[in-house]
Amino acid sequence: MSKTRAFSTTRLPLILAPEEVERIIAHAPSFMAHVMLVVAYGCGLRAGEVVRLRVCDIDGQQKIIRIVQSKGRKDRHVMLPADVHMLLREWWCERPVCSDMGIPSDERWLFPGRGEHAPLTTRQLSRLFHEAADAAGITKRVSLHSLRHSFATHMLEQGTDIRKIQAVLGHDKLDTTARYARVATGLIAKLVSPLEQLRIKHHRSKRKGRSAK
């Protein structure tokens, strides 16, 4: 009897090149969308983590962002890059306040939605991302989560310790983070093949010219 082979169905995440990320952010349809996409990529956040950010989650003194009760009901800290902090300050000055009057400023959503006292939805953020990706001419089948995948891969390519990336992403298992090593094209391209240690002479094939008739 023939045995059926079991094939792994694990697919590698789709990664954007840094230049593609830059183009997407540059084509954001609004300033709010621009800020949200910068936060998503710059801090490696999930869509739900971006839309649920409150003012009190931003700690400019310690240069961190507190991610409260995320996937698996876990809290964690991520870095707060200077550019992200500056953008959030600018956004706070332009942010609409009509939906959360009477709420203490620290408890307000950073990105308010259309409903009263409600944040923007992940579906709305996803739509803004796809608008930016289309305008940027990105033909890959990307999603908003591609920014998180790209963040992790680019961090790894920069030489960041994989356990630090694991902590920032909030992964329980190192294996989950390690998969980004399989798509880190920058690292893979720099690998030296053992072939380069061999002294192989390259011979050109000699073809006889056709005789003129």
Secondary structure, DSSP 4 states (H G I P E B T S, - for coil): -PPPPPPP---PPP---HHHHHHHHHT-SSHHHHHHHHHHHHHT--HHHHHT-BGGGEETTTTEEEE-S-TTS--EEEE--HHHHHHHHHHHHH---TTSTTS-GGGSBSSB-SSTT-BPPHHHHHHHHHHHHHHTT--S---THHHHHHHHHHHHHTT--HHHHHHHHT-SSHHHHHGGGGT-HHHHHHPPPGGGGS--PPPPP--PPPPP-
